[in-house]
Amino acid sequence: MKRVMVGFLCLILVLSVMILSGCSNNTIDNQGSGSGKKISVYTSFYPMYDFTKKIGGDKINLTNLVPAGTEPHDWEPTPSDMVNLEKADVLIYNGAGMENWIDKVLNSIKNKKLITVETAKGLKLLDNSDKSEDLMYDPHVWLNSMLAKQQMEAIKNALVTADPSNKDYYEKNYADNAKKLDDLDQEYKATVAKFKSKDIVVAHQAFGYLCEAYGLKEVAIEGLTADSEPSPARMVEIVKFAKENNLKFIFFEELVSPKVAQAIAKEVGAETAVLNPLEGLEEDDIKAGKDYFSVMRENLEVLKKALE
């Protein structure tokens, strides 16, 4: 009986040592990974994702909320998105009315440590208050490369605040991309200066900042929200404008239906072409390596073909 009791006590002792050893090893492992733990960063839609990826690189765990290929104006976060945001370190969004869900999300989140960044805050926005739509301002600020640079700076500052140990890394990435944005700005100015015509007809009123920056004139078939429908009277106005100005191209974008643009192009004897507002890229395009800079240069080539 004593042998049984002694054996039982020995077994208990061995199990206790194993459990304690396991706990000790787990604690050491967790501490080791914690020292190199990446901050969790969420972005609202593609331009914010691409800018943040360029600044954060491999120092952050980055998630984009709006899925690839999805038109972002009417997207809404899922319950799982809300759960994930409760555990996030940083949330980056455009603002200026682009994300109509953002106020609801921010008011619902209980994560008091979450750093939120409205990248369009403080920028000079194009006034839309005299239009019939709910949006007071045009939110597509990233299409002006100099405003995009300010958005990148706001993102960089947020990452530095959340992760000061990698400040130099974020600062360098920002400086590199700021230089690329300066170069892009100069390319646009030099190219657009040679255009014979400065008028463009677009499906969606998304190119105001690009036009303002480089001296172009945007005539939009539809409003700031891509799902708005033009009235018959508006269609007549666009057809008349295109004919009077001898326009050879009517522009549409990939994430919305091209039917209206195609109908107008047929009426005036023009071609259609894609002018990308960079609200979102298809998954295949992202995998192929397309990004903000490559798409902006594609846009410039399309404009060159249409207007030079």
For each residue, the residues with C-beta under 8 A, 3 or more apart:
1: 4 5
2: 5 6
3: 6 7
4: 1 7 8
5: 1 2 8 9
6: 2 3 9 10
7: 3 4 10 11
8: 4 5 11 12
9: 5 6 12 13
10: 6 7 13 14
11: 7 8 14 15
12: 8 9 15 16
13: 9 10 16 17
14: 10 11 17 18
15: 11 12 18 19
16: 12 13 19 20
17: 13 14 20 21
18: 14 15 21 22
19: 15 16 22 23
20: 16 17 23 24
21: 17 18 24 25
22: 18 19 25 26
23: 19 20 26 27
24: 20 21 27 28
25: 21 22 28 29
26: 22 23 29 30
27: 23 24 30 31
28: 24 25 31 32
29: 25 26 32 33
30: 26 27 33 34
31: 27 28 34 35
32: 28 29 35 36
33: 29 30 36 37
34: 30 31 37
35: 31 32
36: 32 33
37: 33 34
38: 59 60 61
39: 59 60 61 89 90 159 162 163
40: 60 61 63 87 88 89 90
41: 52 56 60 61 62 63 88 89 90 91 92 159 162
42: 62 63 64 65 84 85 88 90 91 92
43: 48 49 52 62 63 64 65 91 92 93
44: 48 64 65 66 72 91 92 93 94 98 99 102
45: 48 49 64 65 66 72 75 94 98 99 279 280
46: 49 50 64 66 68 72 278 279 280 281
47: 50 51 94 142 148 151 278 279 292
48: 43 44 45 51 52 64 92 93 94 119 151 155
49: 43 45 46 52 53 62 64
50: 46 47 53 54 291 292
51: 47 48 54 55 119 142 148 151 152 155 177 292
52: 41 43 48 49 55 56 60 62 92 155 159
53: 49 50 56 57 62
54: 50 51 57 152 173 177 291 292
55: 51 52 152 155 156 159 170 173 174 177
56: 41 52 53 59 60 62 155 159 170 173
57: 53 54 60 169 173
58:
59: 38 39 56 159 163 166 169 170
60: 38 39 40 41 52 56 57 159 163
61: 38 39 40 41
62: 41 42 43 49 52 53 56
63: 40 41 42 43 84
64: 42 43 44 45 46 48 49 67 68
65: 42 43 44 45 75 77 81
66: 44 45 46 70 72 75 280
67: 64 70
68: 46 64 280 281 282 283 286
69: 255 280 281 282 283
70: 66 67 75 255 280
71: 74 75 226 227 255 256 279 280
72: 44 45 46 66 75 98 99 279 280
73: 98 100 225 226 227 279
74: 71 100 225 227
75: 45 65 66 70 71 72 101
76: 101
77: 65 81 82 85 101 105
78: 81 82
79: 82 83
80: 83 84
81: 65 77 78 84 85
82: 77 78 79 85 86 105 108 109
83: 79 80 86 87
84: 42 63 80 81 87 88
85: 42 77 81 82 88 91 105 109 111 114
86: 82 83 109 110 111
87: 40 83 84 111
88: 40 41 42 84 85 91 111 114
89: 39 40 41 113 114 115 162 163
90: 39 40 41 42 114 115 116 117 158 159 162
91: 41 42 43 44 85 88 114 115 116 117
92: 41 42 43 44 48 52 116 117 119 155 158
93: 43 44 48 98 99 102 116 117 118 119
94: 44 45 47 48 98 99 118 119 120 139 141 142 151
95: 98 99 102 118 119 120 121 139
96: 120 123 125 137 138 139 141
97: 100 134 135 136 137 139
98: 44 45 72 73 93 94 95 120 139 140
99: 44 45 72 93 94 95 102
100: 73 74 97
101: 75 76 77 104 105
102: 44 93 95 99 105 106
103: 106 107
104: 101 107 108
105: 77 82 85 101 102 108 109
106: 102 103 109 116
107: 103 104
108: 82 104 105
109: 82 85 86 105 106 114
110: 86
111: 85 86 87 88 114
112:
113: 89
114: 85 88 89 90 91 109 111
115: 89 90 91 158 161 162
116: 90 91 92 93 106
117: 90 91 92 93 154 155 157 158
118: 93 94 95 121 154
119: 48 51 92 93 94 95 150 151 154 155
120: 94 95 96 98 123 125 139 141 151
121: 95 118 154
122: 150
123: 96 120 141 147 150 151
124: 147
125: 96 120 137 138 139 141
126: 137 138 208 209 212
127: 130 136 137
128: 131 133 135 136 137 138 224
129: 136 137
130: 127
131: 128 135 223 224
132: 223
133: 128 223 224 225 228
134: 97
135: 97 128 131 138 139 224 225
136: 97 127 128 129
137: 96 97 125 126 127 128 129
138: 96 125 126 128 135 141 205 206 208 209 224
139: 94 95 96 97 98 120 125 135 224
140: 98 143 206 207 208 209 224 277 279
141: 94 96 120 123 125 138 144 147 148 151 209
142: 47 51 94 147 148 151 209 278 292
143: 140 148 206 207 209 210 277 278 296
144: 141 147 148 209 210 212 213
145: 148 149 181 182 184 185 188 213 296
146: 149 150 181 185 213
147: 123 124 141 142 144 150 151 209
148: 47 51 141 142 143 144 145 151 152 181 292
149: 145 146 152 153 178 181 182
150: 119 122 123 146 147 153 154
151: 47 48 51 94 119 120 123 141 142 147 148 154 155
152: 51 54 55 148 149 155 156 174 177 178 181
153: 149 150 156 157 174 178
154: 117 118 119 121 150 151 157 158
155: 48 51 52 55 56 92 117 119 151 152 158 159
156: 55 152 153 159 160 170 171 173 174
157: 117 153 154 160 161
158: 90 92 115 117 154 155 161 162
159: 39 41 52 55 56 59 60 90 155 156 162 163 166 170
160: 156 157 163 164 166 167 170 171
161: 115 157 158 164
162: 39 41 89 90 115 158 159
163: 39 59 60 89 159 160 166 167 170
164: 160 161 167
165:
166: 59 159 160 163 169 170
167: 160 163 164 170 171
168: 171 172
169: 57 59 166 172 173
170: 55 56 59 156 159 160 163 166 167 173 174
171: 156 160 167 168 174 175
172: 168 169 175 176
173: 54 55 56 57 156 169 170 176 177
174: 55 152 153 156 170 171 177 178
175: 171 172 178 179
176: 172 173 179 180
177: 51 54 55 152 173 174 180 181
178: 149 152 153 174 175 181 182
179: 175 176 182 183
180: 176 177 183 184 293
181: 145 146 148 149 152 177 178 184 185
182: 145 149 178 179 185 186
183: 179 180 186 187
184: 145 180 181 187 188 293 296 297
185: 145 146 181 182 188 189 213
186: 182 183 189 190
187: 183 184 190 191 297 300
188: 145 184 185 191 192 213 214 300
189: 185 186 192 193 214
190: 186 187 193 194
191: 187 188 194 195 300 303 304 308
192: 188 189 195 198 214 215 216 303
193: 189 190
194: 190 191 308
195: 191 192 198 216 303 304 307 308
196: 307 308
197: 245 246 247 306 307
198: 192 195 215 216 217 307
199: 216 217 219 241 245 247
200: 207 211 216 217 218 219 247 249 251 275 303 306 307
201: 219 220 221 238 241 242 247 249 250 251 264
202: 205 206 207 218 219 220 221 251 252 253 275
203: 220 221 222 226 250 251 252 253 256 258 260 261
204: 220 221 222 223 224 226 252 253 256 277
205: 138 202 208 218 220 222 223 224
206: 138 140 143 202 220 224 226 253 277 279
207: 140 143 200 202 210 211 216 218 220 275 277
208: 126 138 140 205 211 212 218
209: 126 138 140 141 142 143 144 147 212 213
210: 143 144 207 213 214 216 299
211: 200 207 208 214 215 216 217 218
212: 126 144 208 209
213: 144 145 146 185 188 209 210
214: 188 189 192 210 211
215: 192 198 211
216: 192 195 198 199 200 207 210 211 303
217: 198 199 200 211
218: 200 202 205 207 208 211
219: 199 200 201 202 238 241
220: 201 202 203 204 205 206 207 223
221: 201 202 203 204 230 234 235 238 260 261 264
222: 203 204 205 225 226 228 229 230 260
223: 131 132 133 204 205 220 228
224: 128 131 133 135 138 139 140 204 205 206 228
225: 73 74 133 135 222 228
226: 71 73 203 204 206 222 253 255 256 279
227: 71 73 74 256
228: 133 222 223 224 225
229: 222
230: 221 222 234 235 238 260
231: 234 235
232: 235 236
233: 236 237
234: 221 230 231 237 238
235: 221 230 231 232 238 239 260 263 264
236: 232 233 239 240
237: 233 234 240 241
238: 201 219 221 230 234 235 241 242 264
239: 235 236 242 243 264 267 268
240: 236 237 243 244
241: 199 201 219 237 238 244 245 247
242: 201 238 239 245 247 250 264 268 270
243: 239 240 246 247 268
244: 240 241
245: 197 199 241 242
246: 197 243
247: 197 199 200 201 241 242 243 250 268 270 306
248: 270 271 306
249: 200 201 265 270 271 272 273 302 305 306
250: 201 203 242 247 261 262 264 265 268 270 271 272 273
251: 200 201 202 203 261 272 273 274 275 302 306
252: 202 203 204 256 258 260 261 262 272 273 274 275
253: 202 203 204 206 226 256 274 275 276 277 279
254: 274 276 282
255: 69 70 71 226 279 280
256: 71 203 204 226 227 252 253
257: 260
258: 203 252 261 262 272
259: 262 263
260: 203 221 222 230 235 252 257 263 264
261: 203 221 250 251 252 258 264 265 272
262: 250 252 258 259 265 266 272
263: 235 259 260 266 267
264: 201 221 235 238 239 242 250 260 261 267 268 270
265: 249 250 261 262 268 269 270 271 272
266: 262 263 269
267: 239 263 264
268: 239 242 243 247 250 264 265
269: 265 266
270: 242 247 248 249 250 264 265
271: 248 249 250 265
272: 249 250 251 252 258 261 262 265
273: 249 250 251 252 302 305 306
274: 251 252 253 254 302
275: 200 202 207 251 252 253 299 302 303
276: 253 254 295 298 299
277: 140 143 204 206 207 253
278: 46 47 142 143 281 292 295 296
279: 45 46 47 71 72 73 140 206 226 253 255
280: 45 46 66 68 69 70 71 72 255
281: 46 68 69 278 285 286 290 295
282: 68 69 254 285 286
283: 68 69 286 287
284: 287 288
285: 281 282 288 290
286: 68 281 282 283 289 290
287: 283 284
288: 284 285
289: 286 294
290: 281 285 286 294 295
291: 50 54 294 295
292: 47 50 51 54 142 148 278 295 296
293: 180 184 296 297
294: 289 290 291 297 298
295: 276 278 281 290 291 292 298 299
296: 143 145 184 278 292 293 299 300
297: 184 187 293 294 300 301
298: 276 294 295 301 302
299: 210 275 276 295 296 302 303
300: 187 188 191 296 297 303 304
301: 297 298 304 305
302: 249 251 273 274 275 298 299 305 306
303: 191 192 195 200 216 275 299 300 306 307
304: 191 195 300 301 307 308
305: 249 273 301 302 308
306: 197 200 247 248 249 251 273 302 303
307: 195 196 197 198 200 303 304
308: 191 194 195 196 304 305
